[in-house]
């Protein structure tokens, strides 16, 4: 319950981040226009009225109490560049404010809980932003525009070192979502030549590889970047540039054998991109054992429709992590504007000594009309095919609304903090929502209050959430039956 508010805000940000992430894959005039406005620095404001439409683990009485509390409140989200300001409002009054942002090296989260405590700012690196470190919540899509730009620069940096090995070959190659290549330029290097190439070119290539990796797999980006710096070719290397009928680059295929972390691995990279589609497949399995890293990303747009999926798989001993996602969106023009609808799903599953599964489904139905929008966004938290929670957001939005940054009075750098300090900060952020619920619970009849506390406590324990330590002598969460209370003589 303590992180649901953040999940809702991230769902809003995630849907409207799609235009920026999708690069050249255009399918919706409305999303394109709003994406272009966002890229130019214009702010986007969204206001949402939340309605809990499914929560099977709660009793009807508890669900009704939550609905009554939500009825008088709204979520507001303003996004400008890489900064966002989210607020829980009761009319014009901000009950809780949360601001996030980032620059080239750092990410920050500022919380103003309006509970008598000063607004606090938390700072960390981009590899583990504060909303991930403190809340365990993150909204992420592959950044196709950044990936495309990095790959183009990578090819430009590598070519001067490969020209001597170039050999034209007439052969057809089909690439999913991209098309069919008519010829290739092949560069074949033996072991010694591959090692010399990497020694000469790695200084220019590694920063670009870092950017490309971060664009398609956020969780493993730092680890993979460190691994690349210890990588050495241990066999032949073959690079194939796949060309279209006009002899322009359409795709790329790289195969070879490398040593990574003391293990010999087979390297395979294959894919390409055009204005209407993209496909990338990366594989790095160990030649012995089951350890492997694979990543695949596929997007296509055509006639008012965007489809795509992505997946990464990491196996290291007993540790396994699989991340998958898919998206289907369609655009339909009507007299009153453009309607965009579809579905976005995200799954992150970890097995081994640590086990965790996160599954979300986002279902948008949005109408764009110039600089305004309205519609709905349904957020489902899933457990397999079972809906654990479902929240419907009724949306209104506009372009150009001003964003007033929060003014923090304290700051904490999570990178320099001890694990105990980070845990304490996480507890403070996660429980910022509680005073709002406390005030409302105290207004409920005693029997309903007991039931709500029981249901929400049971739900939190099911989720593995601990009960926060209460320091007050007279905790407002302590339920006292006034009819049995004894007076002290």
MARVOKOL-887480 format. One record per atom (N, C-alpha, C, CB): y, z, x. Coordinates in steps of 0.02 Angstrom, whole numbers, plus 50000, padded with zeros to 5 digits. Atoms other than C-alpha are relative to their C-alpha. Glycine has a CB too. Example, Ala and Ser with C-alpha at 12.3 -4.5 7.8 and 13.67 -1.06 7.14 Angstrom:
<nodes>
499415000050045497755039050615500605000050045500015006249950499414999749958499475035750684500555003749961500234992950020
</nodes>
This chain:
<nodes>
499405000050042500005000050000500635000050043500005006149953499404999349959501175003850145500234993550031499875005050055499805006349969501164986050213500044994349950499524998150056499985005350049501134976350049500694996749997499805002649931499315002650003503034974650048500114994850054500515005850007499925004649945502994966450219499594993749989499815003350067500425005850014501564955050167500344995249952499325002249972499655004350048502584948650020500564996150034500295004249944499445003349965504074944850131499744994650047500425005050038500285004949954502974936050259499734993949962499445003250041500245005750040502204925450121500584995449982499665002549936499405004150015503944919650069500214996050062500575004549976499785003449939504424915750249499514994650021500095005150056500525004749979502764907050282500064993449963499325003049989499965006250038502944894550140500604995850020500015001449926499405003849985504714889750183500074998450075500625003749977500025002049930504304888550369499614993650009499705005550043500435005949994503104874050334500394993850022499664998749935499655006149979504434860250349500155000050074500634999249961499834999749929504964866250522499384999250042500355006550017500615000349961503164867950581499664993349995499535005449978500385006150012502534851550510500274994050038500004998549928499765005449958503594840950628500184993949960499484998250051499835006350032503644822850572499594998649937499924994350049500445001250058502364824950431500395001149935499385004550004499574999450059503574821750288499624998049937500634995750009500315001750064502954822150108500435002149941499315003249994499594997350054504274831450006500734999550017499815007349985499285000349987506124826849996500345006849997500334995349950499694993450007506554844449939499875004450061499745003449938500164996149941505624853250079500324997150063499245000450009499685003249943506294840450203500745002150004499944992449996499294998350001508084844050148500125007350018500294998549930499934992949984507854862850154499805001350073499585004249953500194999349930506954861250321500554997750047499364996150014499455002549959508374850750392500595004849999500234993049975499454995150005509644863450328499855006050044500105002249927500204994349958508664877350412500084998350074499275002049985499955002049930508574867650576500724999550023499654993350010499295000749983510454864750571500375006850002500354995449952499704993449999510774883450556500245002549933500575000050046499814997850067511104884250369499525005449976500004994149950500424994550023510464900350291499654998149935500415006349990500395000850062509134900450154499915006949969499314996650014500084993750035509144914350025499504999249943500675002649974500504999950054507674918349910500005006949968499294998250027500064993750037507574931649776499374999649958500635001349955500645000050034505904936649702499925006149957499434999550050500204994650044505364947149554499245000450002500264998949926500724999449990503614953849588499645002649938499855004650059500424997950055502234955849460499295000450025500064995149938500704999249978500524963049505499554997549944499855007550017500415003150052499344951749408499265001850006500084992550002500704997949992497704958349479499955005250055499544993950015500164994849951497154974249568499405003849972500625004850015500594997450034495374977849510499835007250018499414995850014500194993349979495204994049609500435005549969500055000550075499574995050031496585002649510499845000649925500744998250010500084999050072496465010149336500584996649964499965007549982499455003150038497515001949198500635004449999499784998749929499424995650002498645017349193500404999650065499775007349987499665000549936499035016349379500354993250007499515001150058499715006749996499324997649369500634999549957499494994749979499415000050044500525000149223500585003750032499825003149932499474996149967501485013249323500334995950056499735006550028499745004249946501665001349470500424994349971499434997150043499635005450033502214987349354500685002449976499604997149942499374997250026503544998449276500495001150058499885006649963499564998949942504215002749449500274993350026499625003750057499795006649975504264984349502500504996649953499394995550009499595003550049505144979049342500755000550014499865002749931499294999249988506824985949397500214998450071500205006949984499865001349930506744979649576499874992750018499605004650044500085006849976506874963249670499944999950075500594995649977500035001349929506434956649841500514994650017499284997850022499535005049978507784947149934499854998250073500745002549993500145002349931507484936650091500514994750018499284997250006499545004949973508814927650191499774998050070500735002850001500245002549936508274916650337500544995550029499334996249993499525004249965509464909050464499774999250072500725002949996500275001049933508784901150622499355003950008500505002050054500594995949988507504913250695500105007249976499845000050074499864993350026508274928250607499865000249925500745002050014500114999150072507814935050436500185007149980499264998549981499824993650028508414949250327499665000749932500775000849993500364998750062507274956250192500235006649971499235000050011499764993950032507834969050065499655001149933500764999749990500224998050066507124978449918500615002649962499435005550004499384998650036508494979349787499865003149932500404993749991499974997650069508834989249629500704998249976499865007849994499345002750015510254979249554500324997450064500445005349966499665001949938511514977249695499885004950057500744999349987500114994849949510904992649789499394998550042499935006949967500565001049954509804990249943499625006650009500244997250069500414994149993508375002849939499655000250068499495000449944500355000549936507534996650098500184993250030499225000749991499805006249967508094983650226499604999150064500764999950015500415001649942507064975150361500244993450029499244999749981499755006049967507784962750485499564998350059500735000850022500385002249943506784952450610500364994250033499284998049980499705005549964507294940050743499704999450069500755000850004500255001049933506934933250915500464995450038499294997350000499665004849957507714924451064499474996950045500565003450042500485003549957506884915451210499475004650029500364996550056500454995549966506034931151277499795006049958500315002450063500144993950036506074945351151500014999049925500505005350019499994999850073505754949050968500225007049979499304998249970499784993450022506524963150867499895000949926500745001050017500054998050070506314972250703500485005949990499265001949980499544994650016507684983150628499855002549929500744997750005500174996950065507284995250486500545004849979499325003650005499544995350031508525004050373499695002249935500724996949989500374997650058507555014750251500435003749949499455004650022499544996850047509095022350166499755007049981500094995749937500284993450014508265039450182500345005650040499255000050015499654995049960509565048650284499914999250074499795006849980500125001449929508855042450449500404993950021499254999050013499625005849978509875030250555499574993850004500325001350069500365006349993509385011950557499734999550071500454993949983500345000249935508135009350700499804992950017499395004650001500175006749976507844993750804499425000750049500614996550033500595000149957506154990150887499974993250035499355001549960499995006049960506034977451028499344999250037500595000150051500605001449961504524969051110500004992750020499355001849960500065006949978503924952651185499774995449944499524999550058500195004950051503564936651089499244999949990500244993150020500735000250006501694938351124499745005449953499685000850068500204994750046501614954451021500635002749966499625005750037499374998050032503154955350908499945006649963500244994549952500034993450031503624971950827499645000149933500685002649990500334999950066503004966850653499244999650008500254994149957500725000149986501294963650732499795006750030499824994250047500184993849966501304979050845500035006149954500475001050059499904994250042501924991150712499664999649932500735001249990500255000850068501284983850549499344996349996500504996549958500615004050001499824972850599500054994049955499425004249978499885005650044500614958950497500354994550038500425002249938499675005649968501084941650555499924993849956499734998750071500045006450035501464924950475500054994650051500574999349946500015005049946500994910350584499674993649975499635002850061500295006650010500694891850567500054996350066500364996149943499935004149940500354879250706500684996650002499444994850004499345003149992502034872950772499894992950025500465004150049500175006849981501674854350769500554996650038499834996049938499445003249965503404849150825500025002250073500675001749966500004997549932503324860350979499404997450038499995007750001500605002649967501544854651016500104992750020499395000749954499895007149986502014836251004500484999050059500284996449938499515000649946503514838551117499705001950067500615004449985500314997849937502494848051248499504994950026499655006749989500495005049979501114834851250500344993950030499554998049941499645005849974502354820651275500285001450069500574998049952499744998249935503184829751419499445001050051500425006449995500584999149956501474834151490499764993350028499435003549963500215006749978500984815751496500494997150050499924995449940499495002649955502624811151578499975003350069500705000949971500044996449937502394824551712499374998250039500035007549988500645001349966500574819851749499954992850025499445001449953500095007149984500734800851756500164998150072500424995849955499875002049930501564799351928499445001850048500635003350023500554997949957500054808252003499364996049986499875007449992500615003450022498804796751914500034992450007499865001849929499915007350001499504779151933499504996550045500704998250022500465003249952498384775252083499294999349972499985003950065500685000150027496824778351977499954995949935499765007149988499975003350065497344767951825499574993749997500724998249983500435005850011496104755251756500014998349925499285001250025500005001950071496334745551590499304998349976500474994049989500655001350030494824744651475500104997949928499535006450004499975002350069494624734851313499445003349960499944992249996500494996650043493744746451190500365003349942499595005250041499704997050060494084752751014499825007449995499764996349936500104992750008494284771450981500335002349936500295003950061499734997650064494504779450810500195007450005499494999049943499764993150000495534795450791500175001949928500625000850047499894997750068495504805050627500755001149986499625006649988499314999450023497174804550532500504995950039500205007250002499545003449955497924793950671499924992549998499905002550071500135007150001497084776950670499514997950053500644996150008500485002849953496084765550783500364997150060499564994649966499735002749939496524762250964499654993550018499955005050057500295006549983496244744551029499814999550074500484994549983500155000249929496194748051216500135006850031500424994550036499914993749965496244761751347500264998750071499345004050003499854999749929497004765751515499605006050026500775000750015500474994949978495664775551608500165002150072499274997449996499884997249933495934787051758499385004250017500665004450002500624996649981494304792451843500085003050070499404995149998499924996449936494404805551982499365003650017500605004949996500574996149980492964812652082500225007350013499674997050064499854992949993492864831152123500585001350047499385003750025499484998949950493954830552279500674997349975499824996650067499385002950026495244819252195500285004349943499874992849975499784995750055495294830552041500325006450027499405001749955499724993949971495604845852149500684998750032499525002950053499365001849970496994836952245500534998849947499914993850045499535001250055497794831252082500255006549971499664995849945499804993650030497794848852010500465004050047499385004149982499584996449953498514856252169500714997150003499684999750070499355003249995499924843552172500405000549934499924992750018499665000650064500324843251985500055006449960499664994949958500044994050043499934860751919500665003649992499495004850028499354996750006501664867551957500434997249945500374999550066499615003350054502434854851837499645000649933500124992750017500385000350062501024855151710499905006849965499334997050013500164993550029500704873851685500515002449948499945005150054499534997750052502334878151593499944995949935500714999550026500075004250060502064863351475499355001649964500024992650019500634997950031500254868551446500095006649963499455000650053499864993750034500874886051404500324998849932500475004450043499655001550063502024878851271499524996949949500594995250013500475003350045500654867751198499505005049972499644994450036500504995150022499404882151190500315004849950499735003950060499674995350045500654894051109500144996949932500665002450031499855003450063500994880950976499394999649954500264993150013500605000950041499174880050917499565006249996499604994350026500394993950005498434897250951500405005850026499334999350039499544994749980499604912050952499645006050031500405002349941500324993849980498374926350972499744999750072499435001649954500295000549933497544919751131500464996750051499364996049996499555003949957499084911351206500105003250068500674999149966499864996749936499474924351340499385000150044500255007149988500624999849961497664926251393499834993250028499435002649957500155006849977497424907451403500484997850055500014995249942499515001849949499024905151502499825003150067500705002249978500204996749938498434917951630499374996750028499875007449988500625003249979496724909551635500144993350034499534999049941499845006549971497494892451671500215000550073500544996649960499754999349932498284899051830499455001650050500525005550002500584998949956496574903651899499494994449995499675006749984500475005450011495754887451843499994995150058500184996249935500095005049947495054875151971499494994849978499795003450066500505005150015494184858351945499395000950046500304992950009500614999449961492364859152002499574993849995499605006149978500375006250007491824841451960500474994349985499475000649944499595006050014492424824151911500455001249939499554993949987499514999550055493914822251794500144993049974500655003550023499865006550030494134807751672500545000849946499364997049969499454999950048495744804651576500064993049970500675002150034499955006450034495874790951445500615000149953499354998449959499435001050046497514785551366499794994749949500654997850039500205004650054497114777451198500624996449974499625003849943499425004050018498294763151155499894996349935500164995050056500055003850062498684754450990500054992550015500545002149951499985007349991498804735550962500614997850039499994996549933499395001749963500564735651037500005003150069500625002349962500084996849934499904744651192500455006050009500134994950055499644993749998500854760451147499505005849993500535000349943500464994250001500064777751169499875002349929500295005750042500224997750065499074783051016499645006750005499544994849967500384993849991497974796951085499795001050071499394999949955500194998049932497174805151234499315003249998500515004950030500654996749992495444810451293499935002350072499414995349979500104997249933495104821951441499325003450002500575005050019500644996649990493384827251503499945002050073499404995449978500094997749931492924837151657499635006650002500675000750035500324993649989492154852751731500475004450041499314999150036499534995549966493204867751782499695006950006500675000349961500214993049992492954885451843500555004549973499845001750074499524995450032493804898751737499695006949998500184997649928500234993150000493624917551763499305000750029500005002849930500654999649966492144914851879499444996349965499825007050007500525003850037491214904051751500164992650001499955002649928499915007250004490944885451754499994997849927499444996350041499935002050070491504877351592500124992549996500575003849967499875007050014491534859951518500644999549959499414996749962499365000950033493264854151466500014993449961500575000250050499925006050041493524841951322500625000749957499374998849955499405000350042495194837451243500044993049972500645001850041499985006650032495314823451116500465000349940499284997849978499575000250059496604818250988500594995450008500255006849984499415004249999498224809650947500455001749942499814992649997499534998750054499724809350832500434993949986500445006050018499535005150024500784797350731500455003349948499624993749970499534997050048502164799750601499655003149940500484994749977500344997850062500904802250459499375004050013499844994149958500624996449989499494811450545499935002750071499424995749985500134996849936498854822250686499295002650001500515005650014500664997049991497154827250754499925002050073499434995049978500114997649933496784837950907499365004250000500615004250026500614996149991495094844750964499965002250073499364996049979500044997249933494924856351115499375004350005500645004250018500614996249990493284863451182499955002250073499374995949979500074997449932492964874551333499405004750002500655003750022500604995749999491154880951326499765001350072499444996849959500314998549935490304889551473499364995950006499845007550007500615003949989488894879351551499385004449994500014996650069500554995250009487814895151543500245005549952499775003050068499824994950048487794907751401500354997149939500435005250033499695002150063488674907351233500765000349999499745004349945499274999450000490464910751286500334993249990500245003250066499665006450013491634897351220500695001249970499574995649954499365000250035493374893451161500084993049971500595001850048499895006450033493674879651034500615000649954499384997749960499435000250046495204874450935500044993049971500675001850037499935006650033495464860450809500565000449949499334997949966499455000250048496984855450709500054993049972500665002150033500005006550034497124841450581500515000249943499294998249973499505000650054498604836350471500104992749982500685003250022499865006850023498974820950366500475000349940499344996349982499565000450058500354816150245500014992849976500725002450018500005006850029500374801450125500175000449926499324996550011499835000750071501194797149958500105006749965499464996049965499844993850032501904814149917499485005450006500134998849929500524995049991500454824349984499925001850073499334997549971500134997549932500164835150138499355003949999500595004450025500634996349994498424840850187499895001750074499404995849973500134998149931497854849850342499545005950005500645001450036500404994049986496714862650420500025001350075499274999149975500034998149929496584871950584499505005750008500705001950027500474994649986495314883350665499965001250075499304998349972500134998249931495054892650827499405004650001500625003350033500594995849993493464901050888499965002450072499364996149980500064997049934493314912951034499385004450002500645004150018500614995949990491634919951092500005002450072499354995949983500014996949933491644931951240499525005949997500715002250023500514994850005490034941851253499855001549927500225006350035500124998050070489824951651090500624999049956499775007149997499385000850038491624948751040500074992949973500615001850043499905006550031491914934550917500625000349955499374997849958499415000450043493524929250834500074992949974500645002250037499925006550032493714915050710500625000249955499374998149959499395000650040495394910050637500004993149967500645001050043500005006350036495464896650503500584999849950499334998849963499485000950050496774889650387499974993049971500695001250031499975006650032497024875350266500604999749955499354998649960499415001050042498454868050168499944993649961500645000050043499965006050043498604855950022500635000849957499364999149956499384999950039500324852449949500144993149973500605002650043499825006550029500904838649832500705000449970499494997949947499325000550027502614832849776500014995249942500504997750055499945004250059502994825949603500735000049978499535002549942499305000650021504714819449552500045000049923500324993650029499894999750072505374823149376500754999849987499685006549969499295000550017507014822049282500405006150022500084999049925499634993949983507464840149319499925001950073499755005749956500064998649928507054839049505499314998450026500165007250013500655001249967505564838849622499575006349996500104997850073500464994450004504044849849596499504999650058499635000149932500474999549945503004855349747499495005549983500365001550068500524995150016501334863949715499414998950046499794999449926500595000649958499694867049804499725006750020500164996050062500324993849978498784880249906499995000350076499285000549972500054998649929498824887950079499555006050010500715001350031500464994449989497404898950143499985001750075499304998349975500024997449932497284909650300499455005150006500695003150021500544995249989495774918950369499965001650074499324997249975500094997749931495604929350528499425004950000500675003350028500614995850001493874936650560499795001950071499434996249964500224997449935493374947650708499355003749991500555004650032500644996450002491594953550740499845002450070499434995449973500184997049936490764963450879500145007449996500404996850058499844992850001491294981050929500585001449953500175002450071499454999550048492914978450833499884995149943500694998550035500125004350058492744971650657500625000149955499375002249961499425000550044494154965250548499994993249966500665001050039499945006350036494374951950414500635000249957499374998749956499395000750040496024946350340499974993249966500645000650045500015006350038496044933250202500575000049949499314999249964499455000850048497564927250107499994992949972500685001450034499905006550031497844913049984500695000049968499434998549946499335000650027499604907449941500034993749956500544999650057499985005650047499864896249788500724999149975499525001249939499305001150021501634889249768500054995149941500404997350058499825004750053502384880349617500775000349996499655001649930499284999549990504204876749661500354993749976500165001250075499595005750021505544865649583500655000050042500175000449924499395000949961506924859149698500504995949960499854996650068499465003750032508594853549627500635000850043500125002449926499434999649956509904850149760499955006050046500645000349960499984994149957510394866349847499705006249968500715001450020500314994250034509424877449727499274998649986500375001649935500715000650018507614880749682499825005649953499555000150063500294994750040506574890749560499264998549994500345000649930500725001050008504734893249527499625006450015499754994550047500434994249988503304904749575499594999150063499545001249940500434999849941502254909749724499495005549988500415001250066500534995050010500574918449700499685001650067499474997349949500324997749938499914928849845499375003949981500495004550041500644996750013498084933749840499725002750066499504995149967500384997149944497204945549959499274999849979500245007350017500695001550019495374940549959499505004150040499864992650007500594997449966493694948150004499434995349983499845007649980500465005450018492574932950010500294996249941499295002949982499755003550059492724925049838500325004849949499434996349966499734994950045493314941349758500745001150015499615006650006499294998549993495164944149728500105007650002500414996949942499874992949994495634961349793500685001949970499975002250074499344999050029497464959849746500324993349987500455004450046499645006250015498544946549667500705001949976499634995749946499304998650017500444947049658500354993349988500355004050057499635006050017501514933949574500755001350010499864997849927499284999549987503294931349635500364994549961500154999550075499565004850033504554922949520500614999050044500205002549927499515001449948505774914449637500624996449975499684995850054499395004150003507564908449639500264999650071500545003149950499765000849932508404901849795500614995550004499464997250043499405004149989509964893849867500114999350074500625003149966499815001349931510644886750028500715002750013499974992550016499334998249979512134893750124500215007149985500474995649969499804993050013512104912050069500105003650067499465003649957499884996549936512854923150206499495005550013500705003050001500464994649981511734935150303500395005050042499384997250038499664994749963512494951650359499495004050039500415004649952500504996549960511494958850505500055007649991500084998250074500014992850001510964977050502500305002650066499285002749990499694996949941511854988750624499575005950022500735002349986500444994649979510514999150714500375005450039499424997350043499714994349964510975016450780499555002350057500145005849952500474998349946509415018650888499594993850017499545005949979500415005749979508315006650987499415002650042500424994950041500614998249963506535007851056499684993650026499515004049955500355005749969505754995451178499265001550001500284998550072500724998650006503914994951131499624998350064499714996249942500335001949938503474986851298500005005750050500354993950030499954994449953504015002551391499745006549970500725000950023500224994050035503325014851264499275001550014500114999349925500694997949993501715024751280499624998349935499945007550016500385001250061500295021451156500155005149945499255000050014499844994850049500715038051073500684998749967499995006950033499345001450028502535033051052499984994049953500504998650056500075005850044502045016150979499675002049935499594994450035500354997750061500845024650858500485004049955499395004350019499524996150040502225036650803500514995549967500355005250044499525004850029503435022150778499684996249943500264995250054500355003750053502135012650678499945004349937499304997950024500064995550058501875027850567500675000649964499765006950023499344999450030503745029350539500184993849959500535001250053499855006350035503915010950491499574999249938499914994050047500465000950056502375010750381500155004649942499295001150024499884995250053502905026050284500724999849973499855007050024499315000650023504715020450258500044998849925500364994450037500025001750071504205014550085499875006149956499474994749988500264994450040503525031550032500525003949961499645004650045499514996250040505125040749982500194996549935500635001150041499855003650061505475027049856499475001249947500074992450014500544998750047503775029449778499995007349979499324998150031499994992950016503955048349788500475001549943500195004150062499504998850053505535048449684499744997649933500664996550018500255002750063504695037649554499425004249973499784992750009500584996150022503085047749550500215006649968499535001350059499784993650028504035063749518500284999449929500535003050045499755001150067504725055949360499434998949949500484994149999500575001450044502975052549290499725006449970499454996250038500364994250027502015064249175499475002350049499684998349931500454997249950500885075749274499324996550003499895007449986500665003049999499235068049220500014992950029499714999949929499945006849972499825050349260500135000450075500584996249965499864999249929500505056449427499365001550039500515005750011500634998449968498815063949471499574993750008499615005349960500425005950000497925047749426500264994850050499984996949930499715004949954499135036649523499865002050072500754999349988500124997649932498985047349680499274999350019500235007350008500715000649986497105047549666499814992750013499595002749941500175007149992496985028549644500274997150065500274996149941499705002849940498195024249783499705003050063500755001149999500334996949943497395036749901499324997150013499955007549990500665003049993495675029749867500054992950028499634999949933499915006849976496315012049895500185000050074500554996549960499814999649929497125017050061499405001850043500565005250009500594998249961495515025250121499524994250005499655006149970500435006049999494545009650074500244995150052499974996749931499705004649951495744999650183499995002950070500714998449980500014997049934495485011750327500665002950021499794994950051499354997249983497255018450318499965007649999500554997649951500004992749998497525036550368500565002749956500095002450072499484996750039498515048750264500515002950047499695005549954499494997549954500175052550350500065007649999500664996949985499904992949994500485070050413500645002049964500015002350073499424997750037501655079350297500285006250035499815001649925499704994549963502875090750388500415004749956500444997350055499604995850043503865097350240499585005849971500314995949943500344994350030503425114650174499844998749927500425006350008500095001450071503645108749996499954992549991500585002949958500095007350004502915091349995500054997749928499334998050031499965002650068503415081349842499374996449978500594995249994500635003350017501705073049852499485005049975499734996150059500474994950023500845089649812500075000749924500135006850035499994999750073500375089449629499855007149977499484995049969500084993150024500605106349545499994999849924500575004650025500044999550073500035109549368500435005949978499255000949977499524994950019501515118949296499705005149952500614996949969500284995450050500425126549159499585005550032499574996149951500414994949967499365136149286500365003350058499364996950025499624997249944500745140449410500145007449987500664996150010499894992850006500875159249443500665001850033499425003950031499374997649972502555167649471499875005850048500495002149944500074994549952502705179049623500435005949976500224997850072499614994250026503205196649564500515002350051499525005849981
</nodes>
